[in-house]
Amino acid sequence: MSIVLLTEASKVMIKNGRLEIKKDETSIYLNIEDIEALVIESLQVTLTPSAILYVSKNKVPLIFCNKKHHPQCFCLDLYNHFEVSKRIHEQVKWEGSKKILVWQKIIISKLKNQKELLKELGANACSIKKLKKYIKNVKMSNSIEGISSCEAIAARIYFKSLFFKEFRRKDENIVNEGLNYGYSLLRAYISIIITSKGLHPSLGICHNSRFNAFNLSDDIIEIFRPIVDYAVLIEYKNTKEFTNDFRKHLLKVMCQKVVFNNKVVSLKRGIELFIDSMLKYFNEDEKLKIPKLDVMLYEY
């Protein structure tokens, strides 16, 4: 499957059940099942309503970028699950104690994935040891706040070891531009999968801001952030400017593989299986299963 990136004036429409992308007098035709995501980077791209509906109906992420080429908005299909009302009613009633355990498992998974990435890259042994310490601290925490506090401290150690000692997440630089771009793509990708499961992305586990329409997306993304981190690191070593090639490179994030229940699956399938497992945990008390990341599976 491929990521379709449109950077120049063109028109997107449906013809004979296929997606037609027309530029000047030349057209290319794509089967919808061959498209992982459609990213619109040019403001000169025109999409027909039928094309938008067709892409949305088939659960293909449709992402629009702003003038700075950063993902700005995306399409969500509101009616792509047959029990959406039932699912959301259940979601509202998720128990607080279970939310704490899910958040704990998510952050433990994230820190383990960060630790393994640093280890694979030959990072400073001291940083890896510190991450191990915070994994233990998270396991002993029994509150959302305590878990999040450990995660925040560990994140600073991780990023400084992954990129450079002076790195700060809030600074304006090429690394943060890349991270923000990659995370935005991943957030949109996850949000579309969330709604396909009949859940509402604003009803989160840890994140609960009334100003955030994607609290649940921001919870789930934590597991998968290292996939973006590694993609940014690779391109950062090759260039010092946030170029079109840099952005194209980050689109590959959505085509990566993860491990779920000891089986290698696509990122999309891994997210779907995690959400399914999370629902079974909340509603049926089944054991929560979380995807694992493996840098050796990445193809950049």
LUMMAR-210955 format. One record per residue: residue number from 1; residue in one letter; z, y, x of N, C-alpha, C, O in turn. Coordinates in pm, whole numbers. Last residue first. Example, Ala and Ser with C-alpha at 12.3 -4.5 7.8 and 13.67 -1.06 7.14 Angstrom:
BEGIN
   k r    n_w    n_v    n_u   ca_w   ca_v   ca_u    c_w    c_v    c_u    o_w    o_v    o_u
   2 S    708   -225   1285    714   -106   1367    787      3   1290    804    114   1341
   1 A    780   -569   1319    780   -450   1230    780   -330   1320    846   -332   1424
END
This chain:
BEGIN
   k r    n_w    n_v    n_u   ca_w   ca_v   ca_u    c_w    c_v    c_u    o_w    o_v    o_u
 300 Y    628    253   1261    593    395   1269    484    415   1374    440    528   1397
 299 E    793     24   1105    656     37   1154    615    185   1147    574    234   1043
 298 Y   1093   -164   1139   1025    -37   1113    886    -35   1176    866    -86   1287
 297 L   1230   -386   1211   1133   -402   1101   1050   -276   1080    948   -281   1011
 296 M   1413   -312   1395   1304   -396   1442   1197   -417   1335   1086   -461   1366
 295 V   1612   -185   1255   1514   -102   1326   1394   -183   1374   1285   -129   1391
 294 D   1716   -267    949   1690   -330   1079   1578   -253   1148   1463   -256   1103
 293 L   1964   -238    699   1851   -181    771   1839   -250    906   1938   -285    969
 292 K   2049   -411    399   2074   -383    541   1946   -327    603   1835   -363    564
 291 P   2163   -347     61   2057   -372    161   2104   -340    303   2189   -252    323
 290 I   2443   -505    -93   2384   -382    -40   2277   -416     64   2297   -504    147
 289 K   2600   -628   -383   2516   -657   -267   2443   -530   -224   2388   -458   -307
 288 L   2904   -696   -540   2806   -593   -504   2731   -633   -377   2793   -668   -276
 287 K   2964   -961   -767   2979   -907   -632   2866   -808   -600   2750   -833   -630
 286 E   3019   -870  -1114   2958   -952  -1009   2973   -883   -874   2991   -762   -867
 285 D   3114   -741  -1342   3208   -774  -1233   3150   -869  -1129   3225   -941  -1062
 284 E   2939   -642  -1524   2970   -785  -1534   3063   -834  -1424   3090   -953  -1413
 283 N   2908   -367  -1484   2907   -419  -1621   2952   -564  -1634   2999   -605  -1740
 282 F   2926   -313  -1208   2994   -227  -1304   3010   -295  -1441   3114   -281  -1505
 281 Y   2769   -526  -1103   2907   -506  -1059   2983   -424  -1163   3094   -461  -1201
 280 K   2525   -488  -1224   2597   -613  -1251   2743   -603  -1208   2831   -663  -1270
 279 L   2460   -241  -1110   2478   -252  -1255   2556   -378  -1291   2643   -375  -1378
 278 M   2434   -319   -841   2535   -221   -879   2564   -227  -1029   2680   -220  -1070
 277 S   2212   -486   -857   2341   -541   -816   2455   -449   -856   2560   -495   -900
 276 D   2017   -297   -930   2045   -413  -1017   2182   -472   -986   2259   -503  -1077
 275 I   2026   -135   -703   2065    -79   -833   2097   -191   -932   2192   -181  -1008
 274 F   1931   -320   -513   2065   -262   -499   2112   -206   -633   2227   -228   -671
 273 L   1675   -370   -608   1772   -480   -605   1914   -428   -590   2007   -485   -647
 272 E   1558   -114   -570   1566   -175   -703   1673   -284   -708   1753   -288   -802
 271 I   1573    -92   -292   1644      5   -376   1663    -53   -516   1771    -42   -575
 270 G   1405   -305   -220   1544   -303   -176   1628   -208   -259   1742   -241   -294
 269 R   1162   -224   -323   1227   -342   -381   1374   -347   -342   1458   -389   -422
 268 K   1115     -3   -154   1122     14   -299   1196   -102   -364   1283    -82   -448
 267 L   1103   -130     96   1207    -32     69   1226    -15    -82   1339    -14   -131
 266 S   1036   -485     64    993   -345     78   1110   -253     48   1206   -293    -18
 265 V   1236   -732    239   1166   -680    121   1121   -537    149   1165   -476    247
 264 V   1360  -1023    378   1292   -897    408   1210   -855    286   1127   -931    236
 263 K   1677  -1159    295   1532  -1162    279   1472  -1025    309   1528   -923    269
 262 N   1954  -1145    285   1890  -1221    395   1739  -1238    380   1679  -1322    446
 261 N   1999   -959     83   2039  -1099     62   1964  -1192    159   1919  -1300    122
 260 F   1752   -762    215   1843   -777    101   1870   -925     79   1778  -1005     59
 259 V   1638   -538    452   1683   -675    431   1780   -678    313   1879   -604    312
 258 V   1333   -342    438   1477   -356    452   1512   -504    429   1426   -583    391
 257 K   1046   -156    554   1108   -279    503   1260   -273    525   1308   -208    618
 256 Q    848    138    457    927     53    547    988    -67    475    983    -77    352
 255 C    713    332    324    643    204    342    723    105    427    671     -1    465
 254 M    845    570    327    840    498    199    772    362    209    772    285    112
 253 V    798    663    586    933    619    548    928    531    423    998    430    415
 252 K    555    775    613    562    630    635    700    574    601    717    452    589
 251 L    590   1043    605    552    977    479    563    825    490    577    755    390
 250 L    625   1116    866    745   1095    785    714   1029    651    801    967    590
 249 H    360   1151    949    440   1045   1009    561   1013    922    596    896    905
 248 K    295   1380    811    226   1255    778    304   1134    831    314   1030    765
 247 R    457   1561    951    483   1533    809    417   1402    766    476   1322    692
 246 F    331   1554   1200    473   1521   1190    505   1481   1046    571   1380   1021
 245 D     79   1651   1133     91   1513   1181    237   1464   1173    262   1347   1144
 244 N    145   1914   1074     94   1829    967    105   1681   1006    136   1597    922
 243 T    450   1989   1264    307   1994   1233    272   1905   1113    356   1833   1060
 242 F    684   2137   1392    679   2061   1267    537   2070   1210    510   2148   1119
 241 E    693   2087   1746    656   2168   1630    646   2079   1507    606   1963   1515
 240 K    720   1932   1963    828   2028   1940    795   2123   1825    859   2226   1808
 239 T    656   1577   1993    614   1715   1966    735   1803   1941    841   1754   1902
 238 N    770   1335   2063    628   1356   2090    582   1500   2072    481   1541   2128
 237 K   1029   1327   1981   1002   1299   2123    859   1331   2162    829   1352   2280
 236 Y    996   1363   1711   1058   1471   1788   1034   1451   1938   1021   1549   2012
 235 E    908   1114   1628    811   1224   1632    865   1342   1713    787   1412   1778
 234 I   1146    962   1657   1020    921   1722    926   1039   1737    870   1062   1844
 233 L   1328   1104   1493   1352   1090   1637   1223   1056   1711   1194   1113   1816
 232 V   1220   1064   1238   1226   1200   1295   1242   1193   1446   1177   1268   1519
 231 A   1262    789   1211   1126    843   1204   1119    982   1266   1025   1015   1338
 230 Y   1541    778   1220   1463    713   1326   1320    767   1329   1263    788   1436
 229 D   1606    914    984   1655    961   1114   1570    905   1228   1533    978   1320
 228 V   1498    751    784   1441    884    808   1480    933    947   1397    988   1020
 227 I   1671    536    814   1526    512    821   1455    643    851   1363    648    933
 226 P   1926    643    769   1885    611    906   1737    579    921   1682    592   1031
 225 R   1939    664    478   1911    781    562   1867    745    705   1779    812    758
 224 F   2015    459    307   1882    454    366   1849    570    460   1739    574    517
 223 I   2265    504    202   2238    374    264   2114    381    352   2107    318    458
 222 E   2240    754     80   2321    741    201   2292    610    276   2294    607    399
 221 I   2107    739   -161   2028    772    -42   2106    748     87   2046    724    192
 220 I   2304    706   -357   2228    589   -311   2154    616   -180   2138    526    -98
 219 D   2397    972   -394   2487    863   -357   2409    749   -290   2444    703   -181
 218 D   2174   1111   -470   2239   1152   -346   2346   1052   -301   2382   1049   -184
 217 S   2124    988   -714   2025    976   -606   2089   1008   -471   2063    941   -372
 216 L   2342   1083   -856   2333    940   -826   2232    913   -713   2254    826   -629
 215 N   2278   1362   -868   2400   1314   -804   2391   1167   -765   2429   1129   -654
 214 F   2070   1537   -949   2041   1411   -881   2162   1357   -805   2150   1312   -691
 213 A   2118   1786  -1041   2055   1694  -1136   2034   1555  -1077   1986   1465  -1146
 212 N   2394   1982   -988   2304   1887   -922   2249   1787  -1024   2325   1713  -1086
 211 F   2590   2129  -1096   2466   2201  -1065   2360   2109  -1005   2249   2153   -974
 210 R   2809   1976  -1113   2744   2008  -1241   2613   2083  -1219   2534   2098  -1312
 209 S   2851   1716   -879   2832   1859   -903   2759   1883  -1035   2660   1817  -1064
 208 N   2923   1466   -785   2943   1496   -928   2927   1644   -961   2983   1692  -1059
 207 H   2906   1190   -571   2855   1324   -600   2867   1352   -750   2825   1270   -832
 206 C   2998    926   -631   3079   1021   -554   3036   1164   -585   3118   1248   -621
 205 I   2826    863   -852   2943    782   -818   3043    868   -741   3158    881   -782
 204 G   2661   1064  -1111   2682   1001   -982   2808    917   -971   2885    903  -1065
 203 L   2422   1149  -1312   2555   1089  -1327   2587   1005  -1205   2546    889  -1195
 202 S   2162   1226  -1273   2265   1329  -1258   2407   1272  -1263   2501   1340  -1223
 201 P   1985   1014  -1324   2015   1050  -1184   2124   1154  -1167   2175   1171  -1056
 200 H   2058    765  -1553   2035    909  -1540   2076    953  -1399   2190    931  -1360
 199 L   1874    453  -1598   1991    533  -1561   1954    680  -1553   1837    716  -1546
 198 G   1658    286  -1629   1725    334  -1749   1850    415  -1723   1925    444  -1816
 197 K   1516    225  -1410   1621    130  -1445   1700    175  -1568   1798    110  -1607
 196 S   1362    443  -1374   1292    321  -1417   1390    212  -1456   1355    118  -1527
 195 T   1547    619  -1270   1507    636  -1410   1432    513  -1462   1439    483  -1581
 194 I   1558    510  -1006   1677    518  -1091   1639    529  -1238   1692    456  -1321
 193 I   1300    555   -911   1345    417   -931   1468    413  -1022   1481    323  -1105
 192 I   1307    832   -895   1208    769   -982   1247    624  -1011   1229    575  -1123
 191 S   1505    866   -702   1524    919   -838   1430    853   -937   1469    822  -1050
 190 I   1388    761   -469   1504    694   -529   1523    738   -674   1554    655   -760
 189 Y   1189    956   -426   1153    814   -438   1264    738   -510   1237    660   -602
 188 A   1341   1185   -387   1247   1177   -500   1213   1032   -530   1209    990   -646
 187 R   1472   1108   -152   1549   1142   -272   1462   1132   -397   1504   1078   -499
 186 L   1262   1084     27   1340    965     -7   1420    987   -135   1434    896   -216
 185 L   1178   1352     44   1086   1247     -1   1163   1125    -50   1133   1070   -156
 184 S   1414   1464    146   1361   1509     17   1264   1406    -41   1267   1378   -161
 183 Y   1435   1339    396   1537   1313    294   1488   1352    155   1516   1284     56
 182 G   1208   1452    523   1218   1308    500   1319   1272    393   1293   1186    309
 181 Y   1281   1726    525   1155   1681    464   1164   1532    428   1132   1493    316
 180 N   1521   1722    668   1517   1775    531   1394   1727    456   1401   1692    339
 179 L   1432   1616    914   1531   1545    834   1527   1591    689   1529   1509    597
 178 G   1254   1820    997   1208   1684    975   1303   1604    887   1260   1533    797
 177 E   1429   2034   1019   1313   2043    930   1261   1904    896   1229   1875    781
 176 N   1601   1934   1213   1651   1952   1077   1538   1971    976   1550   1928    861
 175 V   1418   1934   1430   1484   1810   1388   1532   1822   1244   1508   1734   1162
 174 I   1343   2202   1461   1243   2103   1421   1306   1973   1371   1254   1910   1279
 173 N   1597   2415   1316   1520   2361   1427   1428   2251   1374   1434   2214   1257
 172 E   1867   2582   1225   1723   2583   1196   1649   2535   1321   1640   2608   1420
 171 D   2172   2397   1155   2087   2483   1238   1940   2475   1194   1896   2376   1135
 170 K   2324   2213   1021   2288   2335    949   2195   2427   1028   2143   2525    974
 169 R   2386   2004   1196   2300   1976   1081   2250   2102   1012   2144   2100    949
 168 R   2355   2052   1539   2434   2078   1419   2340   2068   1299   2228   2119   1303
 167 F   2354   1948   1878   2296   1938   1743   2398   1968   1635   2511   1918   1637
 166 E   2419   1942   2138   2444   2069   2068   2399   2064   1922   2406   2164   1851
 165 K   2340   1688   2226   2482   1720   2216   2512   1845   2133   2615   1853   2067
 164 F   2075   1540   2027   2123   1611   2147   2265   1664   2120   2304   1682   2005
 163 F   2031   1271   1871   1937   1377   1909   1981   1450   2037   1927   1423   2145
 162 L   2236   1074   1863   2097   1038   1832   1998   1141   1885   1894   1105   1939
 161 S   2472   1208   1918   2432   1097   2005   2284   1062   1986   2216   1025   2081
 160 K   2479   1388   1711   2483   1439   1849   2437   1331   1948   2372   1361   2048
 159 F   2484   1211   1492   2369   1300   1514   2364   1354   1656   2257   1365   1715
 158 Y   2738   1078   1528   2611   1005   1522   2493   1095   1557   2410   1060   1641
 157 I   2929   1279   1507   2921   1197   1629   2783   1131   1639   2721   1131   1745
 156 R   2878   1366   1247   2865   1459   1359   2851   1384   1491   2770   1421   1576
 155 A   2937   1135   1099   2801   1188   1099   2778   1283   1217   2672   1281   1279
 154 A   3212   1104   1123   3125   1007   1190   2982   1060   1201   2913   1034   1300
 153 I   3292   1313    956   3327   1316   1099   3235   1223   1178   3186   1259   1285
 152 A   3193   1220    710   3150   1349    763   3177   1360    913   3094   1410    988
 151 E   3329    977    671   3182    977    684   3134   1106    749   3044   1103    833
 150 C   3591   1064    634   3557    978    749   3407    981    777   3364    989    892
 149 S   3552   1203    392   3601   1273    511   3568   1194    637   3523   1251    737
 148 S   3481   1002    215   3383   1107    247   3422   1184    372   3336   1225    450
 147 I   3723    860    199   3601    794    248   3500    898    295   3441    883    402
 146 G   3890   1054     87   3920    996    217   3799    930    281   3776    944    401
 145 E   3764   1101   -162   3780   1210    -64   3804   1156     76   3747   1205    173
 144 I   3786    857   -293   3653    913   -266   3661   1016   -154   3577   1018    -64
 143 S   4034    637   -154   3995    750   -238   3856    797   -198   3813    780    -83
 142 N   4134    461     27   4135    421   -114   4104    536   -208   4141    535   -325
 141 S   4052    334    349   4062    448    256   4055    399    112   3980    307     80
 140 M   3996    123    510   4136    142    473   4156    255    374   4265    271    319
 139 K   3725    148    553   3774     25    488   3918     40    440   3957    -22    342
 138 V   3724    384    699   3668    383    563   3719    262    486   3751    271    368
 137 N   3833    293    939   3905    393    861   3856    397    716   3936    411    623
 136 K   3631    121   1027   3763     66    995   3842    163    908   3911    121    814
 135 I   3438    316   1072   3410    208    976   3542    145    932   3561    118    813
 134 Y   3556    458   1275   3549    520   1143   3507    421   1035   3539    441    918
 133 K   3532    274   1486   3664    319   1444   3659    377   1303   3745    349   1220
 132 K   3259    260   1513   3332    140   1474   3471    177   1421   3519    119   1324
 131 L   3214    517   1609   3163    481   1476   3233    355   1424   3263    345   1305
 130 K   3330    492   1861   3389    584   1764   3341    552   1622   3419    560   1527
 129 K   3153    316   1983   3292    276   1965   3361    363   1860   3440    314   1779
 128 I   2928    476   1995   2924    353   1915   3066    305   1884   3094    260   1774
 127 S   3018    668   2175   2981    708   2039   2981    587   1946   3026    595   1832
 126 C   3049    513   2405   3165    581   2348   3139    620   2202   3226    607   2117
 125 A   2796    436   2477   2888    333   2425   3009    395   2358   3066    337   2265
 124 N   2510    620   2395   2639    621   2463   2736    523   2397   2757    526   2276
 123 A   2227    407   2307   2307    529   2305   2440    510   2377   2477    398   2415
 122 G   2014    228   2279   2086    238   2406   2169    363   2417   2180    421   2525
 121 L   1901    180   2040   1839    285   2121   1909    305   2255   1868    388   2336
 120 E   2071     -4   1930   1934    -47   1961   1865     53   2053   1780     15   2134
 119 K   2294    161   1886   2303     47   1978   2164      3   2023   2143    -25   2141
 118 L   2199    331   1690   2239    385   1820   2243    275   1926   2200    295   2040
 117 L   2162    138   1487   2048    216   1537   2080    274   1675   1997    266   1766
 116 E   2420     47   1445   2319    -47   1495   2197     26   1550   2136    -18   1647
 115 K   2538    282   1342   2589    220   1466   2484    127   1528   2461    130   1649
 114 Q   2394    316   1108   2389    418   1212   2432    361   1346   2370    387   1450
 113 N   2473     84    973   2331    104   1005   2313    209   1114   2228    195   1201
 112 K   2746    138    947   2700     20   1023   2554     34   1064   2517     -1   1176
 111 L   2736    364    786   2791    375    921   2750    255   1008   2724    271   1127
 110 K   2623    252    548   2557    361    620   2605    369    765   2523    379    857
 109 S   2818     61    478   2680     20    508   2608    126    589   2539     95    686
 108 I   3030    233    428   3043    130    532   2904     84    576   2877     69    695
 107 I   2919    372    212   2945    443    338   2966    345    453   2924    372    565
 106 I   2900    168     17   2782    246     56   2803    310    193   2716    303    280
 105 K   3165     85     -9   3064     -9     40   2939     64     89   2880     26    190
 104 Q   3277    322   -116   3327    266     10   3223    173     72   3197    180    192
 103 W   3140    338   -356   3122    443   -256   3168    396   -118   3106    427    -17
 102 V   3242    107   -480   3098    119   -454   3073    223   -346   2993    200   -255
 101 L   3516    175   -495   3473     59   -416   3324     66   -382   3284     35   -270
 100 I   3505    399   -664   3561    412   -529   3513    297   -441   3474    318   -327
  99 K   3404    286   -896   3324    387   -825   3372    402   -682   3292    415   -589
  98 K   3618    131   -974   3496     63   -929   3405    160   -853   3336    121   -759
  97 S   3794    329  -1051   3832    240   -941   3711    166   -885   3703    140   -765
  96 G   3655    448  -1270   3681    523  -1148   3714    435  -1029   3668    461   -918
  95 E   3397    270  -1445   3537    288  -1409   3553    360  -1274   3478    337  -1179
  94 W   3143    410  -1646   3177    339  -1523   3319    372  -1478   3357    489  -1475
  93 K   3056    543  -1871   3186    476  -1878   3222    398  -1752   3323    326  -1751
  92 V   2802    632  -1820   2905    733  -1843   3045    671  -1834   3141    737  -1795
  91 Q   2666    387  -1819   2681    463  -1695   2793    566  -1706   2870    584  -1612
  90 E   2656    319  -2087   2735    236  -1995   2764    312  -1866   2874    303  -1811
  89 H   2481    519  -2173   2615    509  -2231   2707    426  -2142   2824    460  -2125
  88 I   2255    447  -2022   2324    573  -1992   2464    575  -2052   2557    626  -1990
  87 R   2186    199  -2141   2218    207  -1998   2298    335  -1965   2395    330  -1891
  86 K   2129    273  -2405   2238    179  -2376   2282    191  -2230   2401    194  -2201
  85 S   1903    438  -2362   2024    492  -2425   2146    404  -2394   2253    455  -2361
  84 V   1714    258  -2241   1763    376  -2169   1892    431  -2229   1983    467  -2155
  83 E   1587     11  -2269   1726     27  -2312   1789    151  -2249   1906    148  -2210
  82 F   1330     16  -2164   1343    -10  -2307   1486      6  -2359   1506     15  -2481
  81 H   1213    276  -1956   1301    160  -1970   1333    141  -2118   1360    237  -2189
  80 N   1070    510  -1943   1015    393  -1874   1113    276  -1867   1099    188  -1783
  79 Y   1075    780  -2035   1080    666  -2128   1026    538  -2063    945    468  -2122
  78 L   1041    984  -1855   1165    981  -1932   1181    854  -2015   1292    824  -2061
  77 D    938    990  -1530    902    936  -1660   1030    916  -1741   1119    841  -1699
  76 L    924   1272  -1328   1006   1161  -1374    958   1118  -1512    941   1202  -1600
  75 C    770   1424  -1047    762   1385  -1188    852   1265  -1216    855   1169  -1139
  74 F    914   1681   -836    846   1554   -858    853   1517  -1006    933   1574  -1081
  73 C    929   1952   -597    956   1890   -725    878   1759   -738    787   1732   -659
  72 Q    917   2002   -319    982   2098   -408   1019   2035   -542   1127   2061   -596
  71 P    886   1922     18    891   1869   -118    975   1959   -208   1090   1988   -177
  70 H    733   2178    215    851   2098    187    847   2046     44    807   2121    -45
  69 H    533   2354    281    503   2210    292    624   2121    268    620   2002    297
  68 K    572   2608    217    620   2570    349    601   2420    374    648   2366    475
  67 K    490   2617    -44    404   2681     57    445   2645    199    363   2650    291
  66 N    596   2284   -157    581   2429   -169    494   2485    -56    433   2409     20
  65 C    472   1974   -304    532   2052   -195    509   2201   -217    415   2241   -286
  64 F    537   1715   -534    469   1842   -507    546   1919   -400    668   1929   -404
  63 I    483   1373   -594    568   1474   -531    485   1598   -497    377   1587   -438
  62 L    515   1097   -771    423   1210   -763    505   1330   -718    587   1382   -794
  61 P    558    752   -735    613    884   -709    503    990   -694    411    974   -614
  60 V    459    547   -994    420    590   -860    477    730   -837    446    820   -915
  59 K    486    432  -1245    603    445  -1159    567    474  -1013    637    430   -921
  58 N    288    441  -1429    285    329  -1334    392    339  -1226    391    264  -1129
  57 K    338    681  -1554    353    557  -1630    360    436  -1539    431    339  -1569
  56 S    262    861  -1350    402    850  -1392    429    719  -1464    530    653  -1439
  55 V    -16    823  -1343     64    800  -1223    210    777  -1259    275    686  -1207
  54 Y    -77    899  -1607   -113    765  -1557    -30    729  -1434     21    618  -1424
  53 L      4   1164  -1622     66   1064  -1709     42    922  -1658    130    837  -1665
  52 I   -170   1278  -1431    -24   1288  -1415     46   1180  -1497    136   1113  -1447
  51 A   -418   1221  -1549   -385   1166  -1417   -235   1168  -1393   -178   1071  -1342
  50 S   -406   1367  -1785   -418   1220  -1794   -384   1154  -1660   -329   1044  -1657
  49 P   -400   1631  -1687   -283   1574  -1755   -288   1421  -1763   -185   1355  -1748
  48 T   -542   1649  -1355   -559   1649  -1500   -433   1590  -1564   -365   1509  -1501
  47 L   -464   1858  -1087   -446   1726  -1148   -465   1737  -1299   -410   1827  -1362
  46 T   -584   2025   -804   -576   2024   -950   -561   1880   -999   -636   1791   -957
  45 V   -480   2195   -515   -508   2066   -578   -489   2077   -728   -389   2133   -775
  44 Q   -397   2417   -388   -534   2420   -440   -574   2285   -502   -690   2266   -538
  43 L   -166   2389   -262   -158   2454   -392   -295   2462   -458   -308   2510   -571
  42 S   -113   2079    -95   -192   2201   -111   -177   2256   -252   -176   2182   -350
  41 E     34   1849   -117     81   1950    -22      6   2082    -36     56   2186      7
  40 I    140   1592   -303     51   1707   -314    104   1819   -226    208   1878   -256
  39 V    145   1250   -273    211   1373   -228    110   1487   -227      7   1479   -159
  38 L    209    955   -420    107   1060   -417    177   1192   -387    258   1239   -467
  37 A    282    622   -304    324    755   -350    206    851   -338    116    831   -256
  36 E    150    378   -291    296    380   -282    352    512   -333    456    515   -398
  35 I   -124    231   -442    -65    359   -402     87    350   -404    146    318   -507
  34 D   -239     14   -553   -250     25   -407   -183    151   -353   -185    175   -232
  33 E   -228     38   -822   -135    -58   -761   -141    -56   -609    -57   -117   -543
  32 I   -438    211   -881   -302    263   -885   -203    170   -817   -104    215   -759
  31 N   -718    221   -671   -644    146   -771   -498    189   -766   -441    202   -658
  30 L   -927    503   -617   -814    421   -574   -754    346   -693   -740    402   -802
  29 Y  -1216    656   -490  -1152    591   -603  -1044    496   -553  -1066    418   -459
  28 I  -1346    975   -398  -1295    844   -358  -1217    788   -476  -1159    864   -554
  27 S  -1631   1190   -393  -1518   1130   -463  -1476    999   -396  -1559    924   -346
  26 T  -1780   1501   -311  -1748   1363   -271  -1624   1313   -343  -1524   1384   -355
  25 E  -1830   1761   -337  -1913   1671   -418  -1886   1524   -387  -1959   1435   -432
  24 D  -1510   1872   -306  -1648   1920   -304  -1732   1828   -393  -1706   1818   -513
  23 K  -1335   1589   -383  -1336   1705   -293  -1480   1747   -271  -1562   1669   -223
  22 K  -1151   1398   -605  -1280   1461   -579  -1263   1586   -493  -1186   1676   -527
  21 I  -1023   1098   -672   -990   1219   -597  -1121   1281   -551  -1193   1224   -468
  20 E   -936    896   -939  -1048    958   -867   -999   1086   -801   -940   1172   -866
  19 L   -785    597  -1009   -759    735   -971   -877    788   -891   -913    732   -787
  18 R   -915    400  -1281   -883    421  -1140   -858    569  -1115   -904    655  -1190
  17 G  -1013    368  -1536   -888    302  -1501   -848    315  -1356   -756    247  -1311
  16 N  -1244    532  -1538  -1255    386  -1551  -1130    313  -1501  -1139    210  -1434
  15 K  -1072    784  -1388  -1207    742  -1426  -1214    589  -1423  -1192    526  -1319
  14 I   -861   1062  -1378   -873    919  -1404  -1015    888  -1448  -1072    956  -1533
  13 M   -820   1296  -1102   -842   1260  -1242   -848   1108  -1256   -840   1036  -1156
  12 V   -781   1571   -897   -737   1434   -921   -750   1405  -1070   -699   1479  -1154
  11 K   -958   1769   -668   -923   1744   -808   -891   1597   -826   -962   1509   -777
  10 S   -877   1996   -397   -939   1876   -454   -895   1862   -599   -807   1933   -646
   9 A   -805   2158    -98   -849   2174   -237   -922   2049   -285  -1017   2003   -221
   8 E   -581   1956    107   -690   2052     85   -729   2054    -62   -692   1967   -140
   7 T   -396   1758    126   -366   1882    198   -473   1989    178   -457   2101    227
   6 L   -249   1487     -9   -358   1581    -35   -322   1717     24   -229   1783    -23
   5 L   -182   1160     71   -141   1297     99   -262   1389     81   -364   1371    147
   4 V    -74    856    -35   -187    948    -49   -135   1090    -33    -54   1136   -113
   3 I     26    573    131     72    703     84    -50    795     79   -120    809    178
   2 S    -53    233     32    -69    353    113     -7    476     47     10    481    -75
   1 M      0   -120     84      0      0      0      0    124     87     46    122    201
END
